[in-house]
Amino acid sequence: MFASITLIAGFLGTVSAGRCSRPDSPTCQAFITTGGVIPNLTVAANNSEFHTWRPKFHAQAPNSWQNDPVSLYYDETRGMYHVGYQYHHAHVNWGNISDAHAFSPDLVHYYDIGDPYNPLMLGPSTEYDSKGVFSGGAIENGYMGYITSMYTSVTNATNWAQANNSGVESQSLAYTPDNGVTWIKVDEYNPVIPREPDGWNITGWRDPLLFRDPALAAIIGDDPEQVYCPIAGGIQQVGPRLSLYKADDSNLTSWSWLGPFLYPEANTTWNEEWSGSWGVNFEMGGLFTLRDESNQTHFFSTFGTQGGREPGNGNYALFATGSMSKSSNGSAIMDTSAVGIVDNGNSYAQNSFWDTKENRRVMMAWTPEDLNNYGILAQGWQGALVLPRELFVKTITGVTNLASEVEERAAWTYEKESNGSYTVETLGQRPISGLESLRNTSVCSTIPAQAVCAVADFVDDGFGYKSLYSAVTKNYEMQLSIDFSKDPSAAAGVVLRKSQSGFCEYTSIWYDAAEEYLYVDRDQSSIYSPYITNTTIQTKFRLWEINGEREKLDLRIFVDNSILEIFANDVLALTTRIYPYLQDSNEIGLMVKNGSAQYSDVTVWDGLDNAWPERPYDTSVPLVWDGPEITDNGRLWVGN
């Protein structure tokens, strides 16, 4: 490691290489004329690009479509974590969805359960789930004492924007008699929650995430072992809802609706910059407690919101925190005190569980593709799970920002201390401990000190750039710190996956200290940028003044081929997708967009381990097209 690097941005005149923004630009033309070929992926054979952008160290289906994480838990008897996920075998789009699953000893390495080409856990097989086994959660000591999963059973097409969703979704049980290998539906009682509350014209009603929580039980007046279940959805023209249910018996076959505990108005916001939009429908709503450094209990809820975000995918992944109290009808309601964005990038369907092995709260989520339906048949798969993240109460003491900055309605709570400073608390996120074992197969490089960089190497709007390292693989971790204290108006960061032949492909990540935004610029992340999604992602993020000195920006970045995950200061997490195609797009560099910044502790672990040590290298399967009879002429799902 080295003490520091200082980069300074200045005026940029003529740059001989030019700005390589599209395949017809000079640098890309040079690539083509020297023998390079940019394939037309719309006519490429199925699975022909199966490995091109496939990650290596993430939890991912062996092939086909994948979305939400489901039925997450640690089984003490087996000594394994169980990780399920939504799966549409032999299709590249969502459809008549099932669950697939894997075991993991450490949430770092994974092993398919059953057929490594189709590790099915549960699929549509009955009248009550004929159109899909949707997401849900699992709990120990459930039906007949077995580990039990509750899932949403579906009988028809459903969408928050359609006029009538009544009676389409119900909640059903399945249990495992052999600690996670096989799962049996409880047909005698299913669906155990047959429909939405009376009088609700719903936007949706799904994703039961079972849990026990003695703190919540004490508020309601229940036994500490009481099992609860939040169900996410909303009411048409009214707003999204998280409803709370509780089991009436130990077998979980009878349930009572207690009422909604989170019920904002449709398409309103806590704070648009910091908190996104409540939207019109909730999905994957979880409720849990965390203890802070003083052993005080905090209630949190995580959930996805639909219908309140444009442009983009229409969804936000949010959290809310606040006090819980018993309502007049015997339920519990949340008095919200802060709302924040869990991940403002390409990550959704957050699902968390209490890890009894390591005594921590672990969250997983789905990262969909950003291919804009371009070449998905050639790829032969879509989606993966993000790296597991530990959730905790992040406490920041000695905050000396202006009162107007601390006391705004945002993603944190605060308390003013007697000395005039503040203590700020928010939801913390960090990669789980144990992921460091991915480095066991890597080459560790600490970057030597560099001189002040020249600005003439970068693009036409005034960047300073310094090339640091050429990665050997597409699978690495990078850590660094950036100090903005000497120039609080600076904007600085890193460049990844840059083509060494020029700026034909690159992705830049930078923080604007004046605007308090972290940016991921994907405009030139791929020579396919005209066809795939390449919008710049931005998310609000504050570096606090601690006892009069501004925090450093501590970045931990994971690059896994097409998956890019960014963590900052154990608070911010941002996932996105990039699709470089050129073989030499492996350069790493530092960049300054404005002003100057100091870099320190820059380290790269190049060549992270394979998360699937026993899975065959090529797990592609022939793709299937569902005809109009199966899809009801495309009304139920796309079909491929």
NUTI-849086 format. One line per field, with one value per residue (C-alpha): chain; x, y, z. Coordinates in steps of 0.2 Angstrom, whole numbers. Each point is the difference from the previous one (the first is absolute). Layout:
residues N
tordren: [A | ...]
x: [X | ...]
y: [Y | ...]
z: [Z | ...]
end
This chain:
residues 640
tordren: [A | A | A | A | A | A | A | A | A | A | A | A | A | A | A | A | A | A | A | A | A | A | A | A | A | A | A | A | A | A | A | A | A | A | A | A | A | A | A | A | A | A | A | A | A | A | A | A | A | A | A | A | A | A | A | A | A | A | A | A | A | A | A | A | A | A | A | A | A | A | A | A | A | A | A | A | A | A | A | A | A | A | A | A | A | A | A | A | A | A | A | A | A | A | A | A | A | A | A | A | A | A | A | A | A | A | A | A | A | A | A | A | A | A | A | A | A | A | A | A | A | A | A | A | A | A | A | A | A | A | A | A | A | A | A | A | A | A | A | A | A | A | A | A | A | A | A | A | A | A | A | A | A | A | A | A | A | A | A | A | A | A | A | A | A | A | A | A | A | A | A | A | A | A | A | A | A | A | A | A | A | A | A | A | A | A | A | A | A | A | A | A | A | A | A | A | A | A | A | A | A | A | A | A | A | A | A | A | A | A | A | A | A | A | A | A | A | A | A | A | A | A | A | A | A | A | A | A | A | A | A | A | A | A | A | A | A | A | A | A | A | A | A | A | A | A | A | A | A | A | A | A | A | A | A | A | A | A | A | A | A | A | A | A | A | A | A | A | A | A | A | A | A | A | A | A | A | A | A | A | A | A | A | A | A | A | A | A | A | A | A | A | A | A | A | A | A | A | A | A | A | A | A | A | A | A | A | A | A | A | A | A | A | A | A | A | A | A | A | A | A | A | A | A | A | A | A | A | A | A | A | A | A | A | A | A | A | A | A | A | A | A | A | A | A | A | A | A | A | A | A | A | A | A | A | A | A | A | A | A | A | A | A | A | A | A | A | A | A | A | A | A | A | A | A | A | A | A | A | A | A | A | A | A | A | A | A | A | A | A | A | A | A | A | A | A | A | A | A | A | A | A | A | A | A | A | A | A | A | A | A | A | A | A | A | A | A | A | A | A | A | A | A | A | A | A | A | A | A | A | A | A | A | A | A | A | A | A | A | A | A | A | A | A | A | A | A | A | A | A | A | A | A | A | A | A | A | A | A | A | A | A | A | A | A | A | A | A | A | A | A | A | A | A | A | A | A | A | A | A | A | A | A | A | A | A | A | A | A | A | A | A | A | A | A | A | A | A | A | A | A | A | A | A | A | A | A | A | A | A | A | A | A | A | A | A | A | A | A | A | A | A | A | A | A | A | A | A | A | A | A | A | A | A | A | A | A | A | A | A | A | A | A | A | A | A | A | A | A | A | A | A | A | A | A | A | A | A | A | A | A | A | A | A | A | A | A | A | A | A | A | A | A | A | A | A | A | A | A | A | A | A | A | A | A | A | A | A | A | A | A | A | A | A | A | A | A | A | A | A | A | A | A | A | A | A | A | A | A | A | A | A | A | A | A | A | A | A | A | A | A | A | A | A | A | A | A | A | A | A | A | A | A | A | A | A | A | A | A | A]
x: [0 | 5 | -2 | -10 | -3 | -5 | -10 | -4 | -12 | 2 | -5 | 1 | 4 | 1 | 2 | 7 | -9 | -17 | -15 | -5 | -18 | -8 | 6 | 2 | 13 | 18 | 7 | -13 | 2 | 18 | -5 | -11 | 12 | 14 | -11 | -12 | -18 | -15 | -13 | -18 | -7 | -18 | 4 | 13 | -4 | -8 | 13 | 14 | 5 | -4 | 17 | 3 | -7 | -3 | 6 | 11 | -2 | -18 | -15 | -8 | -11 | 9 | -10 | -16 | -10 | 3 | -7 | -4 | 9 | -12 | 0 | 16 | 6 | 14 | -3 | 9 | -3 | 8 | 12 | -5 | -8 | -15 | -1 | -16 | -4 | -13 | 4 | -8 | 9 | 5 | -7 | 9 | -15 | -12 | -15 | -8 | 12 | 7 | 13 | 18 | 12 | 18 | 9 | 15 | 12 | 5 | -11 | 16 | 0 | -16 | -5 | -15 | -13 | -5 | 2 | 14 | -9 | -17 | 1 | -19 | -7 | -18 | -10 | -18 | -9 | -18 | -15 | 4 | 18 | -3 | 6 | 15 | 10 | 4 | 12 | 0 | 10 | 4 | 0 | 6 | -12 | -15 | -12 | 1 | 16 | 9 | 9 | -15 | -1 | -15 | -2 | -12 | -11 | -7 | -14 | 0 | 9 | 3 | 8 | -2 | -6 | -14 | -18 | -4 | 12 | -13 | 2 | 15 | 13 | -1 | 13 | 5 | 12 | 13 | 11 | 16 | 2 | 18 | 8 | -2 | 2 | -18 | -16 | -18 | -15 | -13 | -14 | -12 | 0 | 7 | -3 | 1 | -3 | -13 | -2 | 3 | -10 | -18 | -4 | 18 | 1 | 18 | 15 | 8 | 1 | 15 | 18 | -3 | 16 | -2 | 8 | 0 | 5 | -2 | 1 | -15 | -9 | 2 | -8 | -15 | -1 | 4 | 11 | 19 | -1 | -15 | 2 | -4 | -1 | 0 | -9 | 4 | -12 | -11 | -17 | -5 | -1 | 5 | 18 | 12 | -2 | 10 | -13 | 4 | -7 | 3 | -1 | -15 | 8 | 18 | -2 | -3 | -16 | -11 | 3 | -7 | 1 | 6 | 0 | 12 | 16 | 6 | -13 | 6 | -9 | 2 | 15 | 5 | 18 | 9 | 13 | 3 | 19 | 3 | -15 | -7 | -19 | -12 | -8 | -16 | 4 | 12 | 9 | 12 | -5 | 11 | -2 | 15 | 9 | 18 | 10 | 11 | 17 | -10 | -10 | -16 | -12 | -5 | -14 | 4 | -10 | 7 | -11 | -1 | -11 | -8 | -8 | 10 | 16 | 3 | 12 | 7 | -8 | -15 | 6 | 8 | 8 | -3 | 1 | -10 | 4 | -10 | -9 | -13 | -15 | -16 | -15 | -18 | -4 | 14 | 12 | 16 | 4 | 16 | 2 | 13 | 15 | 12 | -2 | 15 | 5 | 8 | 8 | -3 | 7 | -5 | -5 | -18 | -10 | 11 | -3 | 9 | 1 | 8 | 16 | 0 | 17 | 9 | -13 | -3 | -14 | 4 | -8 | 0 | -8 | -3 | 10 | -9 | 9 | 1 | 1 | -17 | -5 | 15 | 8 | -8 | -3 | 19 | 4 | -11 | -3 | -6 | 3 | 10 | 0 | 11 | 14 | -7 | -1 | 0 | -13 | 4 | -4 | 14 | 3 | 10 | 5 | 8 | -9 | 2 | -9 | -12 | -17 | -9 | 10 | -2 | -18 | -7 | -13 | 11 | 8 | 6 | -6 | 10 | 3 | 8 | 13 | 4 | 16 | -10 | 5 | -12 | -1 | -7 | -7 | -5 | -1 | 18 | 4 | 17 | 5 | -1 | 16 | 6 | 0 | 19 | 2 | -4 | 18 | 8 | 3 | 4 | 15 | 1 | 7 | 3 | 2 | 16 | 0 | -3 | 4 | -13 | -9 | -2 | -17 | 3 | -3 | -19 | -16 | -5 | -8 | 15 | 4 | 17 | 5 | 14 | 1 | 4 | -1 | -5 | -11 | 4 | -18 | -18 | -3 | 8 | -2 | 7 | 2 | 5 | -3 | -2 | 2 | -9 | 4 | 13 | -13 | -18 | -6 | 10 | -8 | 11 | 0 | 5 | -1 | -2 | -1 | 8 | 6 | 19 | -1 | -9 | -16 | -11 | -6 | 0 | -10 | 3 | -5 | 2 | -6 | -5 | 5 | -10 | -16 | 1 | -3 | 8 | 0 | 2 | 3 | -4 | -2 | 16 | 0 | -3 | 2 | -18 | -6 | -12 | -10 | 1 | -4 | 15 | -8 | 10 | -5 | 1 | -4 | 0 | 13 | 8 | 17 | -2 | 10 | 7 | 7 | 2 | 9 | -8 | -1 | 10 | -9 | 4 | -4 | -1 | -4 | -4 | 2 | -7 | 0 | -17 | -4 | 6 | -3 | 6 | 0 | 4 | 4 | -11 | -16 | -2 | -2 | -2 | -2 | 1 | 3 | 13 | 4 | 17 | 4 | 18 | 13 | 11 | -13 | 9 | 9 | -3 | 4 | -3 | -9 | -5 | -14 | 2 | 13 | 12 | -1 | 12 | -1 | 7 | 0 | -4 | 0 | -6 | -3 | 0 | -7 | -13 | -6 | -13 | -16 | -6 | 15 | -10 | -11 | 4 | 8 | -13 | -18 | -9 | -16 | -11 | -12 | -19 | -13 | -18 | -13 | -16 | -10 | 12 | 2 | -18 | 7 | 13 | -12 | 7 | 19 | 11 | 4 | 18]
y: [0 | 18 | 16 | 10 | 5 | 18 | 2 | 17 | 4 | 14 | 7 | -12 | 5 | -11 | -18 | -10 | -16 | 9 | -6 | -17 | -1 | -11 | -14 | 12 | 11 | 0 | -12 | -13 | 1 | -3 | -16 | -6 | 4 | -10 | -16 | 3 | -5 | 6 | -14 | 4 | -9 | 1 | -14 | -9 | -18 | -4 | -2 | 6 | 14 | -10 | 3 | 18 | 10 | -14 | 3 | -12 | 4 | 4 | -11 | -3 | -13 | -12 | 7 | 8 | 14 | 3 | 13 | 2 | -8 | -12 | -11 | 6 | -8 | -9 | -18 | -5 | -18 | -1 | 14 | 8 | 16 | -2 | 12 | 0 | 10 | 3 | -10 | -3 | -15 | 0 | 18 | 16 | 11 | -1 | -12 | -14 | 2 | -13 | 0 | -8 | -1 | -4 | -4 | 11 | -3 | 18 | 11 | 1 | -17 | -9 | -17 | -4 | -11 | -14 | 2 | 13 | 5 | 2 | 0 | 2 | 3 | 3 | 3 | 2 | -16 | 3 | 10 | 13 | 3 | -4 | 17 | 1 | -3 | 18 | 6 | -4 | -4 | -15 | -3 | -13 | -10 | 3 | -13 | -16 | 7 | 0 | 14 | 8 | 12 | 11 | 6 | 10 | -12 | 8 | -5 | 14 | 15 | 13 | 18 | 15 | 10 | -11 | 4 | -16 | -11 | -7 | -19 | -2 | -2 | -11 | -6 | -18 | -12 | -12 | -10 | -10 | -17 | -1 | 17 | 9 | -13 | -4 | 11 | -6 | 11 | 0 | -4 | -4 | 18 | 10 | 14 | 4 | 19 | -1 | 18 | 18 | 9 | 4 | 16 | 2 | 4 | -6 | 5 | -16 | -12 | -11 | -5 | -7 | 2 | -10 | 5 | 0 | 15 | 1 | 19 | 1 | -14 | 10 | 16 | -10 | -11 | -17 | -14 | 3 | -15 | 7 | -1 | 15 | 3 | 17 | 0 | 13 | 9 | 15 | 7 | 7 | 19 | 0 | -5 | -14 | -11 | -12 | -11 | -10 | -17 | -12 | -19 | -7 | -17 | -7 | -9 | 16 | -6 | 14 | 19 | 16 | 17 | 13 | 15 | 10 | 6 | 12 | 9 | 16 | 9 | -5 | 7 | 12 | 1 | 1 | 10 | -2 | 2 | -11 | -12 | -2 | -3 | -11 | -4 | -9 | -18 | -8 | -17 | -10 | 8 | -5 | 5 | -2 | 7 | 5 | 5 | 15 | 2 | 5 | -16 | 10 | -8 | 7 | -5 | -1 | -5 | -3 | 0 | 3 | 14 | -1 | 14 | 15 | 0 | 7 | -2 | -16 | -17 | 8 | -7 | 6 | -11 | 10 | -2 | 8 | 1 | 7 | -5 | -14 | 2 | -10 | 6 | 0 | -16 | -10 | 2 | 10 | 16 | 8 | 19 | 3 | 11 | -3 | -8 | -3 | -9 | -17 | -1 | 13 | -10 | -16 | -10 | -4 | -13 | 1 | -14 | -2 | -13 | -2 | -10 | -11 | -6 | 17 | 10 | 13 | 6 | -5 | 7 | -6 | 7 | -2 | 9 | -1 | 3 | 17 | -8 | 9 | -17 | 1 | -17 | -9 | -16 | 0 | 2 | -14 | 7 | 16 | 5 | -4 | 4 | 13 | -4 | -3 | 16 | 2 | 12 | 10 | 16 | 12 | 13 | 16 | 10 | 18 | 6 | 19 | 4 | 14 | -3 | 2 | -14 | -12 | 4 | -2 | -14 | -13 | -18 | 2 | 5 | 12 | 5 | 16 | -2 | 12 | 6 | 6 | -15 | -13 | -19 | -7 | -17 | -9 | -17 | -6 | -12 | -9 | -16 | -14 | -6 | -15 | 6 | 4 | -19 | 4 | 8 | -17 | -3 | 18 | 11 | 14 | 16 | 16 | 15 | 10 | 19 | 10 | 17 | 14 | -7 | 8 | 5 | -3 | -18 | 1 | 5 | 17 | 8 | 3 | -17 | -4 | -18 | -12 | -17 | -12 | -18 | -12 | -14 | -18 | -6 | 7 | -4 | 10 | 11 | 17 | 11 | 18 | 16 | 18 | 15 | 16 | 10 | 11 | 4 | -2 | 4 | -14 | -14 | -16 | -19 | -15 | -7 | -18 | -12 | 12 | -6 | 2 | 5 | 16 | 6 | -12 | -8 | 6 | 3 | 14 | 1 | 17 | 10 | 18 | 8 | 16 | -8 | -15 | -13 | -16 | -3 | -15 | 5 | -15 | 10 | -8 | -16 | -11 | 1 | -6 | 16 | 5 | -15 | -4 | 11 | 12 | 14 | 9 | -5 | 12 | -1 | 12 | -3 | 11 | 0 | 7 | 13 | -9 | 12 | 12 | -11 | -8 | -19 | -8 | -10 | -18 | -11 | -19 | -5 | -17 | -3 | -17 | 1 | 9 | 3 | 15 | 3 | 15 | 2 | 17 | 3 | -15 | 10 | 1 | -15 | 2 | -14 | 2 | -10 | 3 | -10 | 4 | -11 | 4 | -12 | 14 | 9 | -4 | 16 | 8 | 19 | 15 | 15 | 18 | 9 | 16 | 7 | -11 | -15 | -11 | -19 | -13 | -19 | -5 | -19 | -12 | -19 | -6 | -17 | -4 | -18 | -9 | -1 | -16 | -12 | -16 | 7 | -4 | 14 | 0 | -2 | 7 | -9 | 0 | 15 | -3 | 11 | -1 | 1 | 11 | -14 | 0 | 19 | 4 | 10 | 8 | 6 | -10 | 1 | 3 | -18 | -1]
z: [0 | -2 | 9 | -12 | -18 | -5 | -16 | -7 | -14 | -12 | -17 | -14 | -17 | -16 | 4 | -14 | 4 | 0 | 10 | -4 | 4 | -14 | -11 | -14 | 9 | -5 | 14 | -3 | -19 | 3 | 10 | -15 | -14 | 9 | 0 | 14 | -2 | 9 | -1 | -3 | 15 | -6 | -13 | 11 | 4 | 17 | 14 | -12 | 12 | 16 | 8 | -7 | 14 | 13 | 18 | 9 | 19 | 2 | 4 | -16 | -8 | -12 | -15 | -5 | 9 | 18 | 12 | 18 | 15 | 10 | 15 | 7 | 17 | 9 | 4 | 16 | -2 | -18 | 3 | -16 | -6 | -11 | -14 | -12 | -15 | -12 | -16 | -17 | -7 | -19 | -3 | 0 | 6 | 15 | -2 | 9 | 14 | 12 | 15 | -2 | 14 | 6 | 16 | 6 | 15 | 1 | -12 | -11 | -9 | -6 | -5 | -10 | 8 | -12 | -19 | -3 | -16 | 8 | 19 | 3 | 17 | -3 | -16 | -5 | 2 | 7 | -4 | 13 | -7 | -18 | -6 | 11 | 16 | 5 | 13 | 19 | 15 | 12 | 18 | 12 | 11 | -11 | -7 | 10 | 7 | -17 | -9 | -9 | -15 | -4 | -17 | -11 | -10 | -16 | -12 | -13 | -7 | 13 | -2 | 11 | -15 | -5 | 6 | 10 | 9 | 13 | 4 | -11 | 13 | 16 | 13 | 1 | 10 | -4 | 12 | -1 | 8 | -4 | 5 | -17 | -13 | -4 | 3 | 2 | -2 | 14 | -12 | 14 | 6 | -15 | -3 | 19 | -4 | -14 | -5 | 3 | 14 | -3 | -9 | -7 | -19 | 0 | -11 | 7 | 15 | 1 | 7 | 17 | 10 | 16 | 16 | 19 | 10 | 19 | 0 | -12 | 10 | 16 | -8 | -6 | 15 | -7 | 4 | -4 | -13 | -9 | -19 | -10 | -19 | -9 | -17 | -13 | -11 | -2 | -3 | -16 | -1 | 19 | 3 | 3 | 16 | 11 | 9 | 16 | 3 | 14 | 1 | 10 | 3 | 1 | -17 | -9 | -8 | 7 | -1 | 6 | -8 | 12 | -12 | -9 | 9 | -14 | -11 | -9 | -13 | -18 | -9 | 14 | 7 | 17 | -9 | -19 | 0 | 15 | 0 | -17 | -2 | 9 | -16 | -2 | 5 | 12 | -3 | 11 | 16 | 15 | 18 | 13 | 14 | 2 | 16 | 0 | 9 | 16 | -1 | -5 | -11 | -17 | -11 | -19 | -15 | -18 | -15 | -19 | -7 | -17 | -11 | 7 | -9 | -18 | -9 | 5 | 4 | 9 | 17 | 16 | 13 | 17 | 18 | 14 | 19 | 14 | 16 | 1 | 11 | 3 | -9 | 6 | -10 | 8 | -15 | 0 | -11 | -4 | 4 | -13 | 4 | -15 | -18 | -11 | -16 | 3 | -17 | -13 | -14 | -9 | 16 | 6 | 10 | 16 | 12 | 16 | 14 | 17 | -2 | 16 | -4 | 0 | 10 | -14 | -11 | -18 | -16 | -17 | -16 | -18 | -13 | -17 | -17 | -9 | -17 | -5 | -8 | -12 | -3 | 15 | -10 | -5 | 19 | 5 | 18 | 9 | 18 | 16 | 18 | 7 | 13 | 17 | 11 | 19 | 6 | 16 | 9 | -6 | 14 | -4 | 14 | 1 | -15 | -2 | -16 | 0 | 8 | -16 | -7 | 14 | 5 | -17 | -3 | -8 | 2 | 17 | 18 | 11 | 18 | 5 | 13 | 15 | -9 | -15 | -11 | -7 | 1 | -17 | -2 | -16 | -8 | -3 | -14 | -3 | -9 | 12 | 9 | -8 | -18 | 2 | -3 | -18 | 0 | 3 | -19 | -4 | -3 | 12 | -7 | 10 | -12 | 1 | 2 | -15 | -5 | -4 | -15 | -17 | -5 | -19 | 1 | 4 | -9 | -6 | 16 | 11 | 9 | 7 | -2 | 6 | -6 | 15 | -4 | -13 | 7 | -6 | 3 | 0 | 18 | 13 | 16 | 2 | 16 | 1 | 10 | -7 | 10 | -5 | 16 | -10 | -14 | 5 | -17 | -8 | -10 | -1 | -2 | -10 | -17 | -3 | -14 | -12 | -17 | -1 | -18 | 4 | 8 | -10 | 15 | 18 | 16 | 12 | 18 | 8 | 15 | -1 | 17 | -3 | -7 | 12 | -14 | -5 | -18 | -11 | -18 | -12 | -16 | -8 | 11 | -16 | -19 | 1 | 9 | -14 | 3 | 19 | 15 | 3 | 11 | 13 | 18 | 14 | 18 | 14 | 13 | 14 | 7 | 17 | 9 | 15 | 14 | -14 | -13 | -15 | -1 | -13 | -13 | 3 | -15 | -2 | -18 | -7 | -18 | -6 | -19 | -3 | 18 | 9 | 19 | 9 | 19 | 8 | 19 | 5 | -4 | -19 | -11 | -19 | -13 | -18 | -16 | -14 | -15 | -7 | -16 | -4 | 6 | 6 | 10 | 17 | 4 | 17 | 3 | 11 | -6 | 5 | -8 | 10 | 12 | 9 | 12 | 9 | -2 | 13 | 4 | -18 | -1 | -14 | 3 | -18 | -4 | 14 | 3 | -9 | 11 | -7 | 2 | -6 | -13 | -18 | -10 | -13 | 7 | -15 | -5 | -16 | 1 | -1 | -8 | 9 | -14 | 0 | 8 | 16 | 1 | -5 | -15 | 11 | 13 | 14 | -4 | -16 | -3 | -4]
end
